[in-house]
């Protein structure tokens, strides 16, 4: 049986090298928020909220939090954290890695 935690203890940066995480985040956004774009059209630094980005709103933010919990096992405790963590694909990526590292 593969012991993921043993690998993390030996190499704590192993989560940092998850090359498909950004792609998984983009797929989750498109699928769960029913966006009219493809994952490839979402830039890593594209703002998710507001008129200069994907244009997500507060309802989308709630759905995104639920989707992150289901997909990645990472919760967002409050709106202050959400405001920082859910800005772009990159900020979501970093937040997930940070939470996974803290849980290890």
N, C-alpha and C positions, 0 to 999 in steps of 0.2 A: 504494500500500500504506500502510496506517495504521501510523505509528510510535508505539507507545504510550510508549516510553521518552523520545522527544523531547517529547511532551506532558507527561510527568512532570517533565522537567528544566525546562520552561517554567512549569509549574504543579504544584509538588510536593504540593499539597494535593488534587489531583484524585482520588486514591484515597479521600480522606476523605469524598467526596461520593457514595459508592456506596450509594444508598438501598435497594437490594434485598438487600444483604449479610445483614442480620439475617434476612430472610425465607428466603434461601438456606440459612443456618445451620439454621434451624428445620426446613426441608424435609429437609435432610441428616440431622438428628437423628431425625426420624420415620421416614424411609425406611430408613436404614442400621442403626438400632438397633431397628427394628420396634416402635416405641412405639405404645401403644394410645390415643394422643391425636392431635389434628390440629395442624398447625403454628400455627394461630391460637390454640390453647389454651395455648401456651407463652409465658409472659411474658418480657420481656427481662431481668428481674432475678430470675426464678425459679431457685432453686438446682437444679443438675442432679443433684447427688449428695445422698444422705441422705434421711431420712424426711419432711422438710419441703418437698421439691421433687419432682422427677421420680423420685427413688429409684434413680438409676443406680448401678451397682456397678463393681468393678475390671475386670471383663470388658468392660463397656460402655465404660469409659475407654480400653481398648486398641483397641476397635472405633472409637471416636470419633477417636482419633489417626490411625488408618489412613484413615478416611473424610475427615478434614481434609486429609491429604496428597493423596489422590486427587482430591478435589473442588476444593480451593483451592490446592494446590501448596505447602502450608505444613506443615512437620514440627514435632514437639514433641520436643526432644532428650532430656529426662529427666523423672523424676517430680516434681522440684521445680518445674520450669516448668509441667508439666501441672497441678499442684495450684493454681497461680495462674491459669493461662490458661483452664482448663476449668470454672470455677465457674458461670458463667451464659452466656446468649447474648451479653450485652454484653461479658463478658471475652473470649470467643472472638472476637467482632467486633473488639475493640481489638487483640488479639494478631495476627490476620490482617493488619490494616492496618499494624501496626508492622513485621511481618516483610516485607510487600510493599514498604514504604517503604525498609527497610534494604537490600533486594535491588535497588532501583532505582538 
